[in-house]
């Protein structure tokens, strides 16, 4: 569901401390007992599930740093599925295996220009005033072979790309020659001495048979496509475009085509996330919206796992009573790499026993030290990554750029470092006065002026606002500070 504001989604350490001070062990025990009794009643045919209280553990989610969250996500996103695609469709894809030369290239000694193939020894004394005169015995174009070898005192007319005939060890460019006749037969005057190997591309100059053309993970450009065609690769082994399931939660969500109803909004996040997935090279599978019910959400996630390599959910990750994704994830054990971190305290009110995620599931993190989108969470389920993004459009957008986009790049075969967001530096064109206890990501327009890049923070940049998303060229990274940042401050920018 869509979170209602920063004051609810991003609890401060002082908030949590106040709650812990107010809540005694006796009240906590009573709360757990009530939750267990509710479970028993539902399993014995009592009233249908209406509400999922998260208990006090919801306030004890400690944040991991953005870089640590990125690391955990990229470690979990392992390239796997491969496919063969026709050569004409390979540009932009990433190789799934090394590609090697199937022959020497060039496969024969070839002329680098139009001219005459000669024996360099026959031109040793050649000059404009005393040219070497050679009898022309044959002519060869690209795709042809000379009908005669080059013997002493002879030459062969040759075109660019033509195979150099036997006996010749140099090619003299046409501009350094003049047509002639000897005893009424075609001949050529060579006006400059030729060096051995001059204007000849020897066999294997660029590639030797078996040498590697491109390594696994290489993003294929048109130049690679030319090489692959040269060596006969009609079909190319690449990593498949990852299938990404997009799952929105929230009883308040309506289909895009529906008329608005009191208290409801249209589901814009699913369309936005799907567009971002496709833009990154993935294949988006937009699933049906699910209400704020653990059982329905767990079933939807199980269905998504069967259809996709990556699941992205939106909404339900905060601390409210109806934040179903957060409730389900709290029932997971932290991953081995994260278990030693204080960011994963023991939970005191797991999800209802009838609403379970797959058994082979591990929590990666359930809060990130960032704004907007601090409740962003991630888990590994049956070897597949689940990213739980905020329901607030602005926070959802930022979470996608920081975590989902790198994961999709990685699943397509990009290296870990290559998958990370691309950053530049810029100067703030205007101040950003709002401080934050965590790193903040601010939507910005980028302006180039006098050789300097400026970042102009956009208005309407709250986590719940979407008006500035279409105009954003980047995200300003502002370090945690009570004062924000002044104009002309040099800042890091994540390029969108």
Residue, then its C-alpha position, 0 to 999 in steps of 0.5 A: x500500500x502507499x505510505x502516508x508520509x515521512x513521519x510514518x515511514x522513517x522512524x528516528x532512533x529517538x522514536x524507537x528509544x521512546x517506544x522501547x522505554x514506554x513498552x514493558x515486557x509484560x505488555x509485549x508478552x500480552x501483545x504476542x499472546x493476543x497475536x497467537x490467539x488470533x492465529x488460532x481463531x483464524x485456523x479454527x474457522x474464525x473470522x477472516x483475516x482483517x488486519x496484520x499488526x506488526x508489533x513493536x519489532x516494526x520500530x527496531x529496523x536498523x538501517x544499512x548504508x546505501x553502498x552495503x545494500x547495493x553490495x548485497x543486491x548485486x551479490x544476490x543477482x547472479x546472471x544465469x539464463x542464456x539464449x541464442x539470438x540472431x546476429x542482427x538482434x545481438x546489439x546491446x545484449x551481453x555475451x554469455x560466453x567467450x567468442x573466438x576467431x574462427x580463422x586468421x584475419x585477414x585470411x590472406x595477405x591483402x592490399x591496403x589500397x589501389x596500386x601495383x603489387x611488385x617485388x620490392x627488389x625491382x624498385x630499389x633504384x626507382x625515382x621520379x626522374x628514373x622510374x623502374x619499368x615493370x611489365x604488367x602481367x595480370x590484374x586482380x580485384x577484391x574477391x579474385x585471384x591473380x592469374x599470374x605470379x609476380x616474377x622479376x621485372x613484372x607487376x600485377x594491377x591490384x585493387x583495395x582488398x585484393x589478395x596479394x599475388x605470389x611473388x609480390x612483397x609490396x604494393x605501390x600506390x597508384x599515385x606513385x606510378x604511371x602507365x607505360x608500354x613495353x614492346x606494345x604490351x602494358x607496363x608501369x613506371x614506378x616512381x618511388x622505391x618500395x619497402x618490403x611489406x609496404x601497403x600489405x595487410x599480412x594474414x592474421x594481422x588482426x586476429x589469429x584463429x582461436x584468439x578471443x574476440x570478446x569476453x563473457x559479459x561484453x555488451x555488444x556494440x555494432x562493431x562487435x556485430x561486424x566482427x561476429x559476422x566476419x567470423x560466421x556467427x549467425x547466432x550469438x550466445x547472450x544472457x537472456x533478458x531477465x523476466x521481472x515480475x512487478x507486484x503492487x500491494x494495497x487495497x486502495x489501488x485501482x486499475x489505471x482505466x478505473x474512475x477514482x473512488x473515495x479514498x482510492x488512487x490509481x496504480x501508477x507505480x506498476x506502469x512506471x516500474x514496468x517502463x523502467x524495467x524495459x528501459x534497462x533491458x528487462x522484460x516486465x511481467x505486470x501481475x495483478x494487484x493484491x490487497x493488504x492480506x498476507x495470505x494473498x500476498x504470499x501466494x502472489x509472490x510464489x506465483x511470481x517466483x515461478x515466472x520470473x528471475x526478479x520480483x519487484x514489489x511496491x508498497x507495504x514496506x513501512x511500519x503501519x498495521x497494514x504494511x503486509x510486505x514488511x510483515x512477511x519479511x519479518x518472518x525471514x531469517x537474515x542472510x548469512x552475510x547479514x546475520x552478524x550485523x546489528x541491523x537485524x535484531x530478533x523479531x518478536x511477532x512473526x507473520x501469521x503461520x498461514x501466510x508464509x514465504x518460500x522456505x528457502x528464503x533469506x532476508x538481505x535487509x529491511x531498511x536503508x539509511x537513505x531518504x526517500x525510501x528508507x523502508x526499502x527491503x530485499x530478500x533472497x527467495x529460492x535463489x531469486x531476488x525480491x526487491x520491496x520498494x516504497x509505495x510512494x512514487x518518488x521513493x519507489x523511483x529512487x529505490x529502483x534506480x539505486x537497487x533494481x536497475x543495478x540488479x537488472x544490469x547484473x542479471x544481463x551479464x554486466x560485471x558488479x562494478x559496471x552495474x553500479x549507478x553511473x556518477x558525475x560531479x556537479x555544482x549546486x545551482x541553488x541551495x537545498x536547505x532541508x537536512x536529513x539524518x540519512x543520505x538524501x537523494x534529490x531529483x535534479x535537472x542538469x545544466x551545462x554552463x561555461x564548461x561546468x555541470x550544474x545541478x538544479x534541484x527540482x521542486x515537488x521532490x517529496x517521496x509521495x510526489x511525482x510531478x518532478x520525476x519526468x524532468x529529472x536528469x539525475x539524483x543529487x547525493x547529499x550526505x547526512x546533515x542537519x543543514x542540507x547544502x549551500x549553493x555552489x557546493x560540489x556534489x555527486x550526481x547519479x545519472x538517470 
